[in-house]
Amino acid sequence: MNISEQLVRLFEEKEGAFVSGEELSSTLQCSRTAIWKHVEKLRSAGYVFEAVSRKGYRLVEKPDKLELISIEKQLKTKVFGRNIHYYEQLGSTQTKAHELARQGAEEGTLVIAEQQTEGRGRMGRKWHSPKGKGIWTSMILKPRIPLQFAPQLTLLIAVALCRAIRQVTSLPAGIKWPNDLLIDGKKISGILSESIAEDEKPLYVIVGVGISANLGEDDYSEELKAIATSLQIESGHVVDRTELLCRFLEELETLYELFHSQGFGPIKLLWEALSVSLNRKVRNQSTQGLVEGIAISLDDSGALIVQLEDGSLTKWYSGTIQFIPLSSE
């Protein structure tokens, strides 16, 4: 932890009280001039300090940032998020997490960026991730499962994220198969899972999650406004990103442990309860062209079971489904 980070932690511990320059200098073992320089550095980063002669400094306001100190205080996990790589700006958290995994980073390592310049979703789509407005993160997982079951992890993550959003915001978030979360038909989150395998077993899985937390109307293009929204827009108030991130990691760790001890069965039941895809008429692009049917349930692999117009059942293992209004809707 550098001096600036130590300063922030010290001021937070004082809970708005003044701290003298002498105490700061002694605690951090540096000169008062150095303290002044670091305070000015923090001011340039958006922190607001009050300075009073003979009383010292006190922290008045912090920028809206995902701070490691605050995450550490709130987080109750054993493994997930205990090793965090934080960046003000990054091309892609997914790319960085792959790099760390190749270097041997442990399971649960988290990459967070306040802004992504090359954020990506499924099928190479660009992910809109403006600075300080969302949660743009990727995690390293090392699941003890055959490679064929790796797609189940995307569904597990969707359940954890949906439960966390509902807890923190009370918004009626729902899961759209296979990897999106919606509120009233508009996307608020996406999940990207990428597996690196050897001998039919995953060496590691990189899970990318983008949550549109505090984007405003002006943060969306006209094209995106039609299909996307944010938690702030839907709730009418700013969402505590640190709280949401911590709740998500806690839910994820709990379900991940359940998955390894009891299999996909319990996760499947939770997913179906939170789904907005089931009992809906859906369309998907296949090698045979567009296919339509009614989404019935998940199978044990995580595929979507769909009843076609002739009454037969088929399984969709991937794709981007579209909802089609039923004649009664």
GUVOVO-969302 format. One record per residue (C-alpha): y, z, x. Coordinates in Angstrom, 1 decimal, m for minus. Layout:
N
<roti <Y; Z; X>>;
...
//
This chain:
329
<roti <0.0; 0.0; 0.0>>;
<roti <3.3; m1.0; 1.5>>;
<roti <6.5; 1.1; 1.5>>;
<roti <7.9; m0.6; m1.6>>;
<roti <4.8; 0.1; m3.6>>;
<roti <4.7; 3.7; m2.4>>;
<roti <8.4; 4.1; m3.5>>;
<roti <7.6; 2.9; m7.0>>;
<roti <4.6; 5.2; m7.2>>;
<roti <6.7; 8.1; m6.0>>;
<roti <9.5; 7.4; m8.5>>;
<roti <6.9; 7.1; m11.3>>;
<roti <5.5; 10.5; m10.4>>;
<roti <9.0; 12.0; m10.7>>;
<roti <9.2; 10.6; m14.3>>;
<roti <12.9; 9.7; m14.2>>;
<roti <14.1; 12.6; m12.0>>;
<roti <16.4; 12.1; m9.0>>;
<roti <14.7; 12.0; m5.6>>;
<roti <16.9; 12.7; m2.5>>;
<roti <17.0; 10.3; 0.4>>;
<roti <15.8; 13.1; 2.6>>;
<roti <12.7; 13.6; 0.5>>;
<roti <12.0; 9.9; 0.4>>;
<roti <12.4; 9.5; 4.1>>;
<roti <10.2; 12.5; 4.8>>;
<roti <7.4; 11.6; 2.4>>;
<roti <7.3; 7.9; 3.5>>;
<roti <7.9; 8.7; 7.1>>;
<roti <10.7; 6.1; 7.6>>;
<roti <14.5; 6.2; 8.0>>;
<roti <17.0; 6.5; 5.2>>;
<roti <18.2; 3.0; 6.1>>;
<roti <14.7; 1.7; 5.6>>;
<roti <14.6; 3.5; 2.2>>;
<roti <17.8; 1.9; 1.2>>;
<roti <16.6; m1.6; 2.2>>;
<roti <13.4; m1.1; 0.2>>;
<roti <15.3; 0.1; m2.8>>;
<roti <17.5; m3.0; m2.6>>;
<roti <14.4; m5.2; m2.3>>;
<roti <13.0; m3.6; m5.5>>;
<roti <16.3; m4.2; m7.2>>;
<roti <16.2; m7.9; m6.4>>;
<roti <12.7; m7.9; m8.0>>;
<roti <14.1; m6.5; m11.3>>;
<roti <13.9; m2.7; m10.8>>;
<roti <16.9; m0.8; m11.9>>;
<roti <17.9; 2.4; m10.0>>;
<roti <20.7; 4.9; m10.4>>;
<roti <22.1; 6.3; m7.1>>;
<roti <24.2; 9.5; m7.1>>;
<roti <25.7; 11.1; m4.1>>;
<roti <23.8; 14.2; m3.0>>;
<roti <21.2; 13.7; m5.7>>;
<roti <19.6; 10.5; m4.4>>;
<roti <17.9; 7.8; m6.5>>;
<roti <16.1; 7.7; m9.8>>;
<roti <14.2; 4.8; m11.4>>;
<roti <15.8; 3.8; m14.6>>;
<roti <13.9; 0.6; m15.6>>;
<roti <11.0; m1.5; m14.3>>;
<roti <10.5; m5.2; m14.7>>;
<roti <7.8; m6.4; m17.1>>;
<roti <5.1; m6.8; m14.5>>;
<roti <1.4; m6.0; m14.3>>;
<roti <1.6; m3.3; m11.7>>;
<roti <m1.4; m2.1; m9.8>>;
<roti <m0.3; 1.5; m10.0>>;
<roti <m0.1; 1.4; m13.7>>;
<roti <m3.4; m0.4; m14.0>>;
<roti <m5.1; 2.2; m11.8>>;
<roti <m3.7; 5.0; m13.9>>;
<roti <m4.9; 3.6; m17.2>>;
<roti <m8.2; 2.0; m16.2>>;
<roti <m11.4; 3.8; m17.0>>;
<roti <m14.0; 1.4; m15.7>>;
<roti <m16.5; 2.1; m12.9>>;
<roti <m16.5; m1.3; m11.3>>;
<roti <m14.5; m3.9; m13.2>>;
<roti <m10.9; m4.2; m11.9>>;
<roti <m11.4; m1.7; m9.2>>;
<roti <m10.6; m4.3; m6.6>>;
<roti <m7.5; m6.3; m7.6>>;
<roti <m5.8; m9.2; m5.9>>;
<roti <m2.3; m9.6; m7.4>>;
<roti <0.1; m12.5; m7.0>>;
<roti <3.5; m13.2; m8.4>>;
<roti <2.6; m16.9; m8.4>>;
<roti <m0.6; m18.7; m7.8>>;
<roti <m1.9; m22.2; m8.3>>;
<roti <m5.0; m21.0; m10.2>>;
<roti <m6.6; m17.5; m10.4>>;
<roti <m9.9; m19.4; m10.9>>;
<roti <m9.6; m21.2; m7.6>>;
<roti <m8.7; m18.0; m5.7>>;
<roti <m11.6; m16.1; m7.2>>;
<roti <m14.0; m18.7; m6.1>>;
<roti <m12.6; m18.4; m2.6>>;
<roti <m13.0; m14.6; m2.6>>;
<roti <m16.5; m14.9; m4.0>>;
<roti <m17.5; m17.3; m1.1>>;
<roti <m16.1; m14.7; 1.3>>;
<roti <m18.4; m12.0; m0.2>>;
<roti <m16.1; m10.1; m2.6>>;
<roti <m17.9; m7.6; m4.7>>;
<roti <m18.7; m7.8; m8.4>>;
<roti <m15.7; m6.8; m10.6>>;
<roti <m13.1; m8.2; m8.2>>;
<roti <m10.1; m9.3; m10.2>>;
<roti <m7.5; m11.9; m9.4>>;
<roti <m4.2; m11.6; m11.4>>;
<roti <m1.2; m13.9; m11.3>>;
<roti <2.1; m13.4; m13.1>>;
<roti <2.4; m17.2; m13.2>>;
<roti <0.0; m20.1; m12.6>>;
<roti <1.3; m23.5; m11.5>>;
<roti <m2.1; m25.2; m11.9>>;
<roti <m3.9; m23.1; m14.5>>;
<roti <m6.8; m24.8; m16.0>>;
<roti <m9.1; m24.5; m19.0>>;
<roti <m12.4; m26.2; m20.0>>;
<roti <m12.9; m29.9; m19.3>>;
<roti <m10.0; m30.0; m16.8>>;
<roti <m7.3; m29.2; m19.4>>;
<roti <m4.1; m27.7; m18.1>>;
<roti <m3.5; m24.1; m19.2>>;
<roti <0.1; m23.1; m20.1>>;
<roti <0.8; m19.8; m18.2>>;
<roti <4.5; m19.0; m17.8>>;
<roti <5.7; m16.1; m15.6>>;
<roti <5.4; m12.6; m16.9>>;
<roti <4.4; m13.7; m20.5>>;
<roti <0.6; m13.4; m20.5>>;
<roti <m2.5; m12.2; m18.8>>;
<roti <m3.7; m14.9; m16.4>>;
<roti <m6.8; m13.5; m14.6>>;
<roti <m10.2; m14.4; m13.2>>;
<roti <m13.1; m12.0; m12.3>>;
<roti <m16.2; m12.3; m10.1>>;
<roti <m19.4; m11.4; m11.9>>;
<roti <m22.9; m11.3; m10.3>>;
<roti <m25.2; m11.2; m13.3>>;
<roti <m28.9; m10.4; m12.9>>;
<roti <m30.1; m13.2; m15.2>>;
<roti <m31.7; m16.6; m14.9>>;
<roti <m29.1; m19.5; m14.7>>;
<roti <m30.1; m20.7; m18.2>>;
<roti <m28.6; m17.6; m19.7>>;
<roti <m25.3; m17.8; m17.9>>;
<roti <m23.5; m19.5; m21.0>>;
<roti <m24.2; m16.3; m22.9>>;
<roti <m21.6; m14.6; m20.7>>;
<roti <m18.8; m16.7; m22.2>>;
<roti <m19.7; m15.3; m25.7>>;
<roti <m19.9; m11.8; m24.4>>;
<roti <m16.5; m12.1; m22.8>>;
<roti <m15.1; m13.4; m26.1>>;
<roti <m16.4; m10.4; m27.9>>;
<roti <m14.9; m8.0; m25.4>>;
<roti <m11.6; m9.7; m25.5>>;
<roti <m11.5; m9.9; m29.3>>;
<roti <m12.3; m6.2; m29.7>>;
<roti <m9.6; m5.3; m27.1>>;
<roti <m6.9; m7.4; m28.9>>;
<roti <m7.8; m5.9; m32.2>>;
<roti <m7.6; m2.3; m30.8>>;
<roti <m4.3; m2.8; m29.0>>;
<roti <m2.5; m5.0; m31.6>>;
<roti <m4.3; m4.5; m34.9>>;
<roti <m4.1; m8.3; m35.3>>;
<roti <m7.0; m10.1; m37.0>>;
<roti <m8.2; m12.1; m33.9>>;
<roti <m11.4; m14.1; m34.3>>;
<roti <m13.7; m16.1; m32.1>>;
<roti <m14.0; m19.8; m32.2>>;
<roti <m17.2; m21.1; m30.6>>;
<roti <m17.6; m21.4; m27.7>>;
<roti <m14.6; m20.0; m25.8>>;
<roti <m11.4; m19.6; m27.8>>;
<roti <m9.7; m16.8; m29.7>>;
<roti <m7.6; m17.6; m32.8>>;
<roti <m5.2; m15.9; m35.1>>;
<roti <m4.7; m17.7; m38.4>>;
<roti <m6.1; m20.9; m36.9>>;
<roti <m3.9; m20.9; m33.8>>;
<roti <m5.1; m20.3; m30.3>>;
<roti <m4.1; m17.1; m28.5>>;
<roti <m6.7; m17.0; m25.7>>;
<roti <m9.2; m19.2; m23.8>>;
<roti <m12.1; m18.4; m21.5>>;
<roti <m13.5; m20.5; m18.6>>;
<roti <m16.8; m19.6; m17.0>>;
<roti <m18.0; m21.3; m13.8>>;
<roti <m21.4; m20.6; m12.2>>;
<roti <m22.5; m21.1; m8.7>>;
<roti <m26.3; m21.0; m8.5>>;
<roti <m29.2; m21.1; m6.0>>;
<roti <m32.9; m21.3; m7.0>>;
<roti <m32.0; m21.3; m10.7>>;
<roti <m30.2; m18.0; m10.4>>;
<roti <m26.4; m17.5; m10.4>>;
<roti <m25.1; m16.4; m7.0>>;
<roti <m21.9; m15.5; m8.9>>;
<roti <m20.0; m16.4; m12.0>>;
<roti <m16.2; m16.8; m12.1>>;
<roti <m14.8; m15.9; m15.5>>;
<roti <m11.2; m17.0; m16.1>>;
<roti <m9.3; m15.5; m19.1>>;
<roti <m5.9; m16.6; m20.3>>;
<roti <m4.2; m14.4; m23.0>>;
<roti <m0.9; m15.6; m24.5>>;
<roti <0.6; m12.1; m24.9>>;
<roti <4.4; m12.2; m24.9>>;
<roti <5.3; m15.8; m25.1>>;
<roti <8.1; m16.6; m27.5>>;
<roti <8.7; m19.7; m29.7>>;
<roti <10.8; m21.2; m26.9>>;
<roti <7.9; m21.0; m24.5>>;
<roti <6.0; m23.6; m26.4>>;
<roti <6.5; m27.3; m26.7>>;
<roti <6.5; m28.8; m30.2>>;
<roti <3.0; m30.1; m29.5>>;
<roti <1.7; m26.7; m28.6>>;
<roti <3.5; m24.9; m31.4>>;
<roti <1.2; m26.6; m33.9>>;
<roti <m2.0; m25.3; m32.3>>;
<roti <m1.1; m22.2; m30.3>>;
<roti <0.6; m18.8; m30.8>>;
<roti <1.0; m15.5; m29.0>>;
<roti <0.4; m11.9; m29.7>>;
<roti <4.1; m11.1; m29.7>>;
<roti <4.9; m13.9; m32.2>>;
<roti <2.1; m12.8; m34.5>>;
<roti <2.8; m9.0; m34.3>>;
<roti <6.6; m9.2; m34.1>>;
<roti <6.8; m7.0; m31.0>>;
<roti <6.2; m7.0; m27.3>>;
<roti <2.6; m6.2; m26.3>>;
<roti <1.8; m3.8; m23.5>>;
<roti <0.0; m6.2; m21.1>>;
<roti <m1.3; m3.4; m18.9>>;
<roti <m2.9; m1.6; m21.8>>;
<roti <m4.4; m4.8; m23.1>>;
<roti <m5.8; m5.7; m19.7>>;
<roti <m7.3; m2.2; m19.2>>;
<roti <m8.9; m2.2; m22.7>>;
<roti <m10.4; m5.6; m22.1>>;
<roti <m11.9; m4.6; m18.8>>;
<roti <m13.4; m1.4; m20.4>>;
<roti <m14.9; m3.3; m23.3>>;
<roti <m16.2; m6.0; m20.9>>;
<roti <m17.9; m3.5; m18.6>>;
<roti <m19.5; m1.7; m21.6>>;
<roti <m20.9; m4.9; m23.1>>;
<roti <m22.0; m6.3; m19.7>>;
<roti <m24.1; m3.1; m19.1>>;
<roti <m25.5; m3.4; m22.7>>;
<roti <m26.3; m7.1; m22.0>>;
<roti <m28.3; m6.2; m18.9>>;
<roti <m30.2; m3.3; m20.5>>;
<roti <m30.9; m4.8; m24.0>>;
<roti <m30.4; m8.5; m23.7>>;
<roti <m28.3; m10.9; m25.7>>;
<roti <m29.4; m9.6; m29.1>>;
<roti <m26.7; m6.9; m29.6>>;
<roti <m24.0; m9.2; m28.2>>;
<roti <m25.0; m12.0; m30.6>>;
<roti <m24.6; m9.6; m33.6>>;
<roti <m21.2; m8.5; m32.5>>;
<roti <m20.1; m12.2; m31.9>>;
<roti <m21.2; m13.3; m35.3>>;
<roti <m19.3; m10.4; m36.9>>;
<roti <m16.1; m11.5; m35.1>>;
<roti <m16.6; m15.2; m35.5>>;
<roti <m14.3; m17.6; m37.4>>;
<roti <m16.7; m20.5; m36.8>>;
<roti <m19.6; m19.5; m39.0>>;
<roti <m20.0; m20.8; m42.6>>;
<roti <m17.4; m23.4; m41.8>>;
<roti <m17.8; m27.2; m41.9>>;
<roti <m17.4; m28.3; m38.2>>;
<roti <m17.2; m31.5; m36.2>>;
<roti <m18.3; m32.1; m32.6>>;
<roti <m18.4; m35.1; m30.3>>;
<roti <m21.9; m35.8; m29.1>>;
<roti <m23.6; m38.6; m27.2>>;
<roti <m24.4; m40.1; m30.6>>;
<roti <m20.8; m39.9; m31.7>>;
<roti <m19.1; m37.5; m34.0>>;
<roti <m21.5; m35.1; m35.7>>;
<roti <m20.6; m32.9; m38.7>>;
<roti <m22.3; m30.0; m40.4>>;
<roti <m22.1; m26.4; m41.4>>;
<roti <m22.1; m23.8; m38.6>>;
<roti <m24.9; m21.3; m39.5>>;
<roti <m25.4; m18.9; m36.6>>;
<roti <m26.0; m18.6; m32.9>>;
<roti <m29.5; m19.0; m31.4>>;
<roti <m30.7; m16.6; m28.7>>;
<roti <m29.4; m18.8; m26.0>>;
<roti <m25.8; m18.9; m27.4>>;
<roti <m26.0; m22.4; m28.8>>;
<roti <m24.4; m23.0; m32.2>>;
<roti <m26.9; m23.7; m35.0>>;
<roti <m25.5; m26.3; m37.3>>;
<roti <m26.9; m27.6; m40.6>>;
<roti <m26.4; m31.3; m41.0>>;
<roti <m25.7; m33.2; m44.2>>;
<roti <m29.4; m34.0; m44.6>>;
<roti <m30.4; m30.3; m44.5>>;
<roti <m31.9; m30.4; m41.0>>;
<roti <m30.8; m28.0; m38.3>>;
<roti <m29.5; m28.9; m34.8>>;
<roti <m28.1; m26.9; m31.9>>;
<roti <m24.9; m27.6; m30.1>>;
<roti <m24.8; m26.2; m26.5>>;
<roti <m21.3; m27.4; m25.6>>;
<roti <m18.3; m29.2; m27.0>>;
<roti <m15.0; m28.6; m28.7>>;
<roti <m15.5; m28.1; m32.4>>;
<roti <m13.0; m29.0; m35.1>>;
<roti <m12.9; m27.3; m38.4>>;
<roti <m13.1; m29.5; m41.5>>;
<roti <m11.9; m28.2; m44.9>>;
<roti <m14.7; m27.9; m47.4>>;
<roti <m14.1; m29.6; m50.7>>;
<roti <m13.5; m26.2; m52.4>>;
<roti <m10.9; m25.2; m49.8>>;
//
